[in-house]
Amino acid sequence: MEKGKGVMGGAGRRWAVDFIDHSNSHSFRDSLDPPGFSCASHDQDDSSLSRQKKDAESTRKAQKAWEVAQAPFKNLLMMGFMMWMAGSTVHLFSIVITFSARWQPISALQGVRKGFEPYKDKKVELLGPKLLYIALNLGGLALGVWKLNTLGLLPTHVSDWVSSLPPAQEVEYPVGGVYLG
């Protein structure tokens, strides 16, 4: 018995399946397509459908990239509110909030490339979202520095550096108490 063919009963009927494409044969070309179906349009529909899917996916990736880029703005508003609530006196809560406001943008700036990795595509331009993301995180960093300054924790006055100045030299005055030199 040959492979793929079987014998049924005693009559000797053989069953076989023909997988050859007869689309180029004369009899197939002469037959009409069912209403609403065309082989040529079917092939074109598949290619245009896949192109539309790719375009839709690229559009979705671009929108998600812009959403990720705008996320630090919400964080900036929340951190500003928390720093305002912490007050302007130096105590543990205000210092922790201020250093958290400084640390979050720094860690976010270190992970820019990793944060936008899922949205990388040939059709998606990521430069604009990345620049917005960096600018908003730099704004958050500036907000943290401003809060450090309002708390008086930044050395901005000469008196903050007095310990690093060399000691003043003693000036000897004449006996009369007036120095004319």
C-alpha positions as CSV (number, residue, x, y, z in Angstrom):
1,M,0.0,0.0,0.0
2,E,1.4,3.4,-1.0
3,K,1.7,6.2,1.6
4,G,-1.2,8.6,1.6
5,K,-3.6,6.2,-0.2
6,G,-5.8,3.7,1.4
7,V,-8.0,0.9,0.2
8,M,-11.7,1.0,1.2
9,G,-13.5,-2.3,1.4
10,G,-13.3,-4.8,-1.3
11,A,-14.2,-2.5,-4.2
12,G,-10.7,-1.0,-4.3
13,R,-11.6,2.7,-4.2
14,R,-8.7,4.9,-3.6
15,W,-8.9,8.3,-1.9
16,A,-6.5,11.1,-2.5
17,V,-6.3,14.8,-1.8
18,D,-4.9,17.0,-4.5
19,F,-3.1,20.0,-3.0
20,I,-2.0,21.5,-6.3
21,D,-3.1,25.1,-6.9
22,H,-5.2,25.3,-10.1
23,S,-5.5,29.1,-10.1
24,N,-3.5,29.3,-13.3
25,S,-5.5,26.7,-15.1
26,H,-7.9,27.8,-17.9
27,S,-11.1,26.5,-16.3
28,F,-10.4,28.3,-13.0
29,R,-9.7,31.6,-14.6
30,D,-13.0,31.4,-16.6
31,S,-15.1,30.9,-13.5
32,L,-16.5,34.0,-11.8
33,D,-15.7,35.0,-8.3
34,P,-18.5,34.9,-5.8
35,P,-20.1,38.3,-5.2
36,G,-18.0,40.5,-3.0
37,F,-14.8,38.4,-3.4
38,S,-11.8,38.9,-5.7
39,C,-8.6,37.0,-5.5
40,A,-6.6,40.0,-6.6
41,S,-8.2,42.4,-4.2
42,H,-7.8,39.8,-1.4
43,D,-4.0,39.8,-1.8
44,Q,-3.9,43.6,-1.9
45,D,-6.2,43.8,1.2
46,D,-3.7,41.6,3.1
47,S,-0.8,43.9,2.3
48,S,-2.7,47.1,2.9
49,L,-4.1,45.6,6.1
50,S,-0.7,44.8,7.4
51,R,0.6,48.2,6.4
52,Q,-2.4,49.8,8.3
53,K,-1.6,47.7,11.3
54,K,2.0,48.8,11.3
55,D,1.0,52.4,10.9
56,A,-1.5,52.1,13.8
57,E,1.2,50.5,16.0
58,S,3.6,53.3,15.1
59,T,1.0,55.9,16.0
60,R,0.2,54.2,19.3
61,K,4.0,54.0,20.1
62,A,4.4,57.7,19.4
63,Q,1.4,58.6,21.6
64,K,2.7,56.4,24.4
65,A,6.2,58.0,24.1
66,W,4.6,61.5,24.5
67,E,2.7,60.3,27.5
68,V,5.9,59.0,29.1
69,A,7.6,62.4,28.3
70,Q,4.8,64.4,30.0
71,A,4.7,62.2,33.1
72,P,7.4,64.3,35.0
73,F,5.0,67.3,34.8
74,K,2.6,65.6,37.1
75,N,5.4,64.6,39.4
76,L,6.7,68.2,39.3
77,L,3.3,69.6,40.4
78,M,3.0,67.0,43.2
79,M,6.5,67.6,44.5
80,G,6.0,71.4,44.4
81,F,2.8,71.0,46.5
82,M,4.6,68.7,49.0
83,M,7.5,71.1,49.4
84,W,5.0,73.9,49.9
85,M,3.3,71.9,52.6
86,A,6.6,71.0,54.3
87,G,7.2,74.7,55.0
88,S,10.3,76.8,55.1
89,T,11.7,75.7,58.4
90,V,14.5,73.2,58.6
91,H,13.3,70.0,60.1
92,L,13.4,66.3,59.2
93,F,10.3,66.2,57.0
94,S,11.2,69.2,54.9
95,I,14.8,67.9,54.4
96,V,13.5,64.5,53.3
97,I,11.0,66.0,50.9
98,T,13.7,68.3,49.4
99,F,16.3,65.5,48.9
100,S,13.6,63.3,47.4
101,A,12.8,66.2,45.0
102,R,16.4,66.2,44.0
103,W,16.9,62.4,43.8
104,Q,13.9,61.6,41.6
105,P,14.9,63.8,38.6
106,I,18.5,62.6,38.8
107,S,17.5,58.9,38.7
108,A,14.9,59.7,35.9
109,L,17.6,61.4,33.8
110,Q,19.9,58.4,34.2
111,G,17.2,56.1,32.8
112,V,16.0,58.1,29.8
113,R,17.3,55.6,27.3
114,K,15.8,52.6,29.1
115,G,12.5,54.5,29.6
116,F,11.9,55.0,25.9
117,E,13.2,51.6,24.8
118,P,9.7,50.0,24.4
119,Y,8.7,52.8,21.9
120,K,11.7,52.5,19.6
121,D,10.6,52.1,16.0
122,K,11.8,53.2,12.6
123,K,8.7,55.3,12.1
124,V,8.6,56.9,15.5
125,E,10.6,60.0,16.2
126,L,11.7,59.9,19.9
127,L,13.9,63.0,20.0
128,G,11.0,65.4,20.9
129,P,9.6,63.3,23.7
130,K,13.1,62.7,25.1
131,L,13.9,66.4,25.1
132,L,10.6,67.2,26.8
133,Y,11.3,64.5,29.4
134,I,14.8,65.8,30.1
135,A,13.5,69.4,30.3
136,L,10.8,68.5,32.8
137,N,13.2,66.5,34.9
138,L,15.7,69.4,34.9
139,G,12.8,71.6,36.0
140,G,12.2,69.2,38.9
141,L,15.9,69.4,39.8
142,A,15.8,73.2,39.7
143,L,12.7,73.1,42.0
144,G,14.7,70.9,44.5
145,V,17.7,73.3,44.4
146,W,15.3,76.3,44.9
147,K,13.8,74.6,48.0
148,L,17.3,73.9,49.4
149,N,18.1,77.6,48.9
150,T,14.9,78.7,50.7
151,L,15.7,76.4,53.6
152,G,19.2,78.0,53.8
153,L,21.0,74.7,53.1
154,L,22.9,76.0,50.1
155,P,26.2,77.9,50.8
156,T,25.4,81.1,49.0
157,H,26.7,83.7,51.4
158,V,30.3,84.6,52.4
159,S,29.6,83.7,55.9
160,D,28.9,80.1,54.8
161,W,32.5,79.8,53.7
162,V,34.2,81.4,56.7
163,S,35.6,78.1,58.0
164,S,37.5,77.6,54.7
165,L,39.1,81.1,54.7
166,P,42.6,81.6,56.1
167,P,42.8,83.2,59.5
168,A,43.1,87.0,59.4
169,Q,46.6,88.3,60.3
170,E,46.9,90.4,63.3
171,V,47.6,94.0,62.7
172,E,49.9,95.7,65.2
173,Y,48.8,99.2,66.1
174,P,51.3,101.9,67.4
175,V,51.2,102.9,71.0
176,G,48.9,105.8,70.3
177,G,46.1,103.6,69.1
178,V,46.0,105.1,65.6
179,Y,47.3,103.3,62.7
180,L,48.3,105.5,59.8
181,G,49.6,103.0,57.4
